[in-house]
Amino acid sequence: MKTHNIALASFVPHGKVSVMMENGELHMTGGSDRNAYAGIPGKFKLPFRVDITAKMDSPALTLRIGEGYINLNTGGMDNRRMMSVIGGETKPNLHRFDHRVALDEYFELSVIYGRKAMQLIINGEERYFNRKDIYMKSPMTDTDFPDGFGLSLACLKRTEVTVKSLTVTEYTEEPEFAALPKEDFIYAPTLTPTDHPALEGCIKDLSPELKACVRGMDKHLKELKFRRKIEGGYPESKITYFVPKVVSYQIKISHHLLAHRTTAMLGFYINHAGERDQFNVQFLSKLEEISPSLAGEIFYRMYELHCGSCRGNHSCAHYNLTEYNGRKKNNCQHIVQFKMIPADFDDVKKVIGVILDLRG
């Protein structure tokens, strides 16, 4: 058995992600929603165990191991929680598990990859156990990964992750698996129909601070004559506010997690790319009158690749170039994403106000 106490300063950023060391801890902030990560040099051979002590301030964190991954604190409707270390799987429900951890609190994650079994433990609870993962019997495990498996961390844009420690233990023999209580930890709810879903029922697992933000936004948008549609219910819901053909605002809630975004609906109703580009210029210019720093932030938060056509050959009819202060960004449907913090709810109100002024 060989234990590697990973030097956190050895993490190297790839793509739009920032890392820094402070007080002996690694601080990582996501700058992109895909293809950005921080990795360490070296690889590890089976069987091995990874132990991490970390925390995050908002969804989500991904531990990337080889060609696979483990997702923590993704939305409850996301059913791609885990992929085998050798990758290659297409069935989204193959590796479902209870992925939830508290925000702004340190948690302990342990994942053991044996030749005959795999186990995932969070804060002393077994969340996943598998004796039939494809890597255990596939010849690819040795032929395609003769040097072992790499390790890296990734997180969503603006998510802040703090890593206190990371240890990898390589075993010479099959490791022992902790004898923890076996329960059904599978957690993959969907937006099931709910009779007369109520806002209060949807938000009951949110923090008091976030509950106040959602209630305040609900009141604000009702005063602006927005329509409201609630899909699902507890614990998974999608709440959409909209002014037809003008603007929509969507909140997705999964227990204690929340994601929200605005969309200027011109992507569906303005078919000429030049006219959409002109709207983007007007939108950012109007925001700049309110606050130059806010305009820059909103430009940064614009989502670049949304639908399958955007990510593929850019054939999406709603895909267009947005330019601001000499910077260019390909943006789909004018989607702007926000974090689950009070300040971002205030920004949502400003963004909606500008869109209504320009399109109302």
C-alpha positions as CSV (number, residue, x, y, z in Angstrom):
1,M,0.0,0.0,0.0
2,K,1.3,3.5,-0.9
3,T,-0.3,6.7,0.2
4,H,0.1,10.0,-1.7
5,N,-0.7,13.2,0.2
6,I,-1.3,15.4,-2.8
7,A,0.3,18.8,-2.7
8,L,-2.6,21.1,-3.4
9,A,-0.3,23.6,-5.0
10,S,0.5,21.0,-7.7
11,F,-3.0,21.5,-9.3
12,V,-2.6,23.0,-12.7
13,P,-5.6,24.9,-14.3
14,H,-6.7,24.0,-17.8
15,G,-9.1,26.3,-19.7
16,K,-11.2,28.9,-17.9
17,V,-10.7,28.0,-14.3
18,S,-8.7,29.9,-11.7
19,V,-6.8,28.3,-8.8
20,M,-4.9,29.9,-5.9
21,M,-3.4,28.8,-2.6
22,E,-4.4,30.5,0.7
23,N,-3.8,29.3,4.2
24,G,-2.7,25.9,3.0
25,E,-6.0,25.4,1.0
26,L,-6.7,25.2,-2.7
27,H,-9.3,27.8,-3.9
28,M,-10.8,27.1,-7.3
29,T,-13.3,29.2,-9.2
30,G,-15.0,28.0,-12.3
31,G,-14.9,30.3,-15.4
32,S,-16.6,28.0,-17.9
33,D,-19.4,25.5,-17.9
34,R,-17.5,22.9,-19.8
35,N,-14.0,21.7,-20.7
36,A,-12.2,23.5,-17.8
37,Y,-10.6,21.8,-14.9
38,A,-7.6,21.7,-12.5
39,G,-5.5,18.6,-12.6
40,I,-2.5,17.1,-10.9
41,P,0.5,15.4,-12.5
42,G,0.8,11.7,-12.4
43,K,-1.6,8.8,-12.6
44,F,-2.7,6.1,-10.2
45,K,-3.2,2.3,-10.8
46,L,-6.0,0.1,-9.6
47,P,-6.9,-0.6,-7.0
48,F,-6.9,2.8,-5.3
49,R,-8.8,5.1,-3.0
50,V,-9.4,8.9,-3.2
51,D,-10.1,10.9,-0.1
52,I,-11.1,14.6,-0.3
53,T,-12.0,17.2,2.2
54,A,-13.6,20.1,0.5
55,K,-16.6,22.6,0.4
56,M,-18.4,24.5,-2.3
57,D,-20.6,27.7,-2.2
58,S,-23.0,26.7,-5.0
59,P,-23.6,23.8,-7.5
60,A,-21.6,22.0,-8.7
61,L,-18.3,20.0,-8.3
62,T,-17.0,17.3,-10.5
63,L,-14.2,14.8,-9.6
64,R,-12.8,13.6,-12.8
65,I,-11.0,10.2,-12.7
66,G,-9.6,8.8,-15.9
67,E,-12.3,9.1,-18.6
68,G,-15.0,9.1,-16.0
69,Y,-16.4,11.5,-13.4
70,I,-18.4,11.8,-10.2
71,N,-20.8,14.8,-9.9
72,L,-21.7,16.4,-6.5
73,N,-24.6,18.8,-5.9
74,T,-25.9,18.8,-9.4
75,G,-29.6,19.5,-9.9
76,G,-31.8,16.6,-8.9
77,M,-33.0,16.2,-12.4
78,D,-29.5,15.6,-13.7
79,N,-29.3,11.8,-14.0
80,R,-25.6,11.7,-15.1
81,R,-24.1,11.6,-11.7
82,M,-21.2,9.2,-12.4
83,M,-19.4,7.7,-15.3
84,S,-17.0,4.7,-15.2
85,V,-13.3,5.5,-15.1
86,I,-12.9,4.1,-18.6
87,G,-15.8,6.2,-20.0
88,G,-17.8,5.0,-22.9
89,E,-21.2,4.7,-21.3
90,T,-24.3,6.2,-22.9
91,K,-27.0,5.1,-20.5
92,P,-27.6,8.2,-18.3
93,N,-29.2,6.3,-15.4
94,L,-26.5,3.7,-15.1
95,H,-24.8,5.2,-12.1
96,R,-27.3,7.2,-10.0
97,F,-26.6,8.0,-6.4
98,D,-27.5,10.5,-3.7
99,H,-25.1,13.3,-4.7
100,R,-26.2,16.0,-2.2
101,V,-23.8,17.7,0.2
102,A,-24.4,20.9,2.3
103,L,-23.2,24.1,0.8
104,D,-20.5,26.2,2.5
105,E,-19.6,23.3,4.8
106,Y,-16.7,21.0,4.6
107,F,-17.6,17.4,3.6
108,E,-15.6,14.2,3.4
109,L,-15.7,12.3,0.1
110,S,-14.1,8.8,-0.2
111,V,-14.3,6.7,-3.3
112,I,-12.7,3.3,-3.5
113,Y,-12.0,1.7,-6.9
114,G,-11.2,-2.0,-6.4
115,R,-10.9,-4.7,-9.0
116,K,-14.1,-6.4,-7.8
117,A,-16.1,-3.6,-6.2
118,M,-16.5,0.1,-6.0
119,Q,-17.7,2.2,-3.0
120,L,-18.5,5.9,-2.6
121,I,-18.8,7.4,0.9
122,I,-19.9,10.9,1.9
123,N,-19.5,12.0,5.5
124,G,-19.4,8.4,6.7
125,E,-22.6,7.4,4.7
126,E,-22.4,4.9,1.9
127,R,-24.0,6.5,-1.1
128,Y,-23.0,4.0,-3.8
129,F,-21.7,0.4,-4.0
130,N,-21.2,-1.5,-7.3
131,R,-19.8,-5.0,-8.1
132,K,-20.6,-4.8,-11.8
133,D,-18.9,-1.6,-13.1
134,I,-17.7,-2.1,-16.7
135,Y,-14.1,-1.2,-15.7
136,M,-13.9,-4.3,-13.5
137,K,-14.1,-6.8,-16.4
138,S,-13.2,-4.7,-19.5
139,P,-9.8,-5.4,-21.1
140,M,-9.7,-1.6,-21.8
141,T,-8.9,-1.1,-18.1
142,D,-5.4,-2.5,-18.7
143,T,-4.8,-2.0,-22.5
144,D,-6.0,1.6,-22.7
145,F,-4.9,2.8,-19.3
146,P,-1.5,1.0,-18.7
147,D,-0.2,3.8,-16.6
148,G,-3.3,4.2,-14.5
149,F,-5.8,7.0,-14.2
150,G,-5.4,10.8,-13.9
151,L,-7.2,13.0,-11.4
152,S,-8.7,16.4,-11.7
153,L,-11.4,18.7,-10.4
154,A,-13.9,20.9,-12.2
155,C,-16.8,23.1,-11.2
156,L,-19.4,25.3,-12.9
157,K,-18.9,28.9,-13.8
158,R,-18.6,31.2,-10.7
159,T,-18.8,28.2,-8.3
160,E,-16.1,28.6,-5.6
161,V,-14.6,25.4,-4.3
162,T,-12.2,25.1,-1.4
163,V,-10.1,21.9,-1.0
164,K,-8.5,21.3,2.4
165,S,-6.9,18.0,1.7
166,L,-6.6,15.3,-1.0
167,T,-5.1,11.8,-0.5
168,V,-4.8,8.9,-3.0
169,T,-3.9,5.4,-1.7
170,E,-2.8,2.7,-4.1
171,Y,-3.2,-0.9,-2.9
172,T,-1.2,-4.0,-3.8
173,E,-4.2,-6.2,-3.1
174,E,-8.0,-5.7,-3.2
175,P,-8.9,-3.1,-0.6
176,E,-11.3,-3.7,2.3
177,F,-14.6,-1.9,2.0
178,A,-16.1,-0.2,4.9
179,A,-19.1,-2.2,6.4
180,L,-21.6,0.7,6.4
181,P,-25.4,0.4,6.7
182,K,-26.8,-0.5,3.3
183,E,-29.7,1.7,2.3
184,D,-31.4,2.7,-0.9
185,F,-29.5,5.9,-1.6
186,I,-30.6,6.1,-5.3
187,Y,-31.9,9.6,-5.8
188,A,-33.1,10.6,-9.3
189,P,-36.5,12.3,-9.1
190,T,-38.1,13.9,-12.1
191,L,-40.6,16.6,-12.7
192,T,-43.7,14.5,-11.9
193,P,-47.1,16.1,-12.3
194,T,-48.4,17.8,-9.1
195,D,-51.9,18.9,-8.5
196,H,-51.9,22.7,-7.9
197,P,-48.3,23.0,-7.0
198,A,-47.6,25.9,-4.6
199,L,-44.5,28.1,-4.4
200,E,-44.1,27.5,-0.7
201,G,-44.0,23.8,-1.2
202,C,-41.3,24.1,-3.8
203,I,-38.9,26.2,-1.7
204,K,-39.3,24.5,1.7
205,D,-35.7,23.1,1.7
206,L,-34.0,26.3,0.7
207,S,-32.2,28.4,3.3
208,P,-34.3,31.2,4.9
209,E,-32.2,33.7,2.9
210,L,-33.0,32.1,-0.4
211,K,-36.7,31.7,0.5
212,A,-36.9,35.4,1.0
213,C,-35.2,36.0,-2.4
214,V,-37.6,33.7,-4.3
215,R,-40.6,35.2,-2.5
216,G,-39.4,38.7,-3.3
217,M,-38.8,37.9,-6.9
218,D,-42.3,36.3,-7.2
219,K,-43.9,39.5,-5.8
220,H,-41.8,41.7,-8.1
221,L,-42.6,39.8,-11.3
222,K,-46.3,39.6,-10.5
223,E,-46.3,43.4,-10.1
224,L,-44.8,43.5,-13.6
225,K,-47.7,41.3,-14.9
226,F,-45.5,38.3,-15.6
227,R,-47.3,35.0,-16.1
228,R,-46.1,32.1,-13.8
229,K,-46.0,28.4,-14.5
230,I,-44.9,25.8,-11.9
231,E,-43.9,22.3,-13.1
232,G,-43.2,19.4,-10.8
233,G,-43.4,20.1,-7.0
234,Y,-41.4,19.0,-4.0
235,P,-38.5,18.1,-4.1
236,E,-37.9,18.9,-7.8
237,S,-39.6,21.9,-9.5
238,K,-39.2,24.3,-12.3
239,I,-40.8,27.7,-12.0
240,T,-41.1,29.9,-15.1
241,Y,-42.1,33.5,-15.2
242,F,-42.6,35.1,-18.7
243,V,-43.9,37.9,-20.8
244,P,-44.9,36.2,-24.1
245,K,-42.4,36.9,-26.9
246,V,-40.3,39.2,-24.7
247,V,-38.6,37.7,-21.7
248,S,-38.6,34.6,-19.5
249,Y,-37.1,33.9,-16.1
250,Q,-36.7,30.3,-14.8
251,I,-35.9,28.9,-11.4
252,K,-35.0,25.2,-11.0
253,I,-35.1,23.9,-7.4
254,S,-33.8,20.6,-6.2
255,H,-34.1,20.3,-2.4
256,H,-31.6,22.9,-1.1
257,L,-30.2,23.7,-4.5
258,L,-31.3,26.4,-6.8
259,A,-30.4,27.5,-10.3
260,H,-31.9,30.4,-12.2
261,R,-31.5,32.2,-15.5
262,T,-33.1,34.8,-17.7
263,T,-33.8,34.5,-21.4
264,A,-34.7,37.2,-23.9
265,M,-37.1,35.4,-26.1
266,L,-36.0,37.2,-29.2
267,G,-34.1,34.0,-30.2
268,F,-37.5,32.5,-31.2
269,Y,-39.1,35.6,-32.5
270,I,-36.3,37.5,-34.2
271,N,-35.1,35.3,-37.0
272,H,-32.6,37.7,-38.5
273,A,-29.2,37.4,-36.9
274,G,-28.3,41.0,-37.5
275,E,-31.4,42.2,-35.6
276,R,-30.5,39.9,-32.7
277,D,-26.9,41.3,-32.7
278,Q,-28.3,44.8,-32.6
279,F,-30.5,44.0,-29.7
280,N,-27.5,42.6,-27.8
281,V,-25.6,45.8,-28.4
282,Q,-28.6,47.9,-27.1
283,F,-29.0,45.6,-24.1
284,L,-25.4,45.8,-22.9
285,S,-25.3,49.6,-23.6
286,K,-28.4,50.1,-21.5
287,L,-26.9,48.0,-18.7
288,E,-23.8,50.1,-18.9
289,E,-25.8,53.2,-18.2
290,I,-26.9,51.6,-15.0
291,S,-23.5,50.2,-14.1
292,P,-20.4,49.5,-16.3
293,S,-19.3,46.7,-13.9
294,L,-22.7,45.1,-14.1
295,A,-22.7,45.2,-17.9
296,G,-19.3,43.4,-17.9
297,E,-20.6,40.9,-15.4
298,I,-23.7,40.1,-17.3
299,F,-21.7,39.7,-20.5
300,Y,-19.5,37.2,-18.7
301,R,-22.5,35.3,-17.4
302,M,-24.0,34.8,-20.8
303,Y,-24.2,31.1,-21.6
304,E,-22.4,30.2,-24.7
305,L,-23.4,26.7,-25.7
306,H,-27.0,25.8,-24.8
307,C,-28.7,23.4,-27.2
308,G,-27.3,20.4,-29.2
309,S,-27.1,22.4,-32.4
310,C,-25.0,25.1,-30.7
311,R,-22.6,22.5,-29.3
312,G,-22.4,20.7,-32.5
313,N,-22.0,22.6,-35.8
314,H,-23.4,25.9,-34.7
315,S,-26.4,25.4,-36.9
316,C,-28.8,26.7,-34.2
317,A,-31.1,29.4,-35.6
318,H,-30.8,31.3,-32.3
319,Y,-27.0,31.2,-32.1
320,N,-25.4,34.6,-32.6
321,L,-22.3,36.6,-31.8
322,T,-22.3,39.1,-28.9
323,E,-19.6,41.7,-28.7
324,Y,-18.8,43.9,-25.7
325,N,-15.8,46.1,-25.1
326,G,-13.7,44.4,-27.7
327,R,-14.6,40.9,-26.4
328,K,-16.7,38.5,-28.4
329,K,-18.9,35.6,-27.2
330,N,-21.2,33.2,-29.1
331,N,-24.5,33.3,-27.2
332,C,-27.6,31.2,-27.6
333,Q,-31.1,32.6,-26.9
334,H,-29.6,35.4,-24.8
335,I,-29.4,33.1,-21.8
336,V,-27.8,34.7,-18.7
337,Q,-27.1,32.5,-15.7
338,F,-27.1,33.5,-12.0
339,K,-25.8,32.0,-8.7
340,M,-27.9,31.2,-5.7
341,I,-26.9,34.3,-3.7
342,P,-29.0,37.4,-2.8
343,A,-27.0,39.8,-4.9
344,D,-27.7,37.9,-8.1
345,F,-31.5,38.2,-7.5
346,D,-31.0,42.0,-7.6
347,D,-29.1,41.6,-10.9
348,V,-32.0,39.6,-12.3
349,K,-34.3,42.4,-11.7
350,K,-32.0,44.9,-13.5
351,V,-31.6,42.6,-16.5
352,I,-35.4,42.0,-16.8
353,G,-36.0,45.8,-16.4
354,V,-33.7,46.5,-19.3
355,I,-35.2,43.8,-21.6
356,L,-38.7,45.1,-20.9
357,D,-37.6,48.7,-21.7
358,L,-36.1,47.6,-25.0
359,R,-38.8,45.1,-26.0
360,G,-41.9,46.0,-24.0
